Amino acid sequence: MIVTINLGIDQVTALLGKAHDEGPISRKVFDIPKDINVENANDFTVCFNEWDIKEVKLNGASLKPAE
């Protein structure tokens, strides 16, 4: 699993795969709220089922999928 947080565009990308040399099985992008306080500790949780990313949570709240 790889999670990339890009505050420059207010998005987080989650990738889920099985092997190092293969492409991701599931890739989803979610919007990060613009008012996130980066000076505080934050908890990102990636939820998946059967190798499909279902949601990403920030501090327990579901993030909106990016358009």
Summary of the structure (lengths in Angstrom):
residues: 67
radius of gyration: 12.2
end to end distance: 21.9
largest distance: 36.8
contacts: 149
relative contact order: 0.27
helix: 0%
strand: 49%
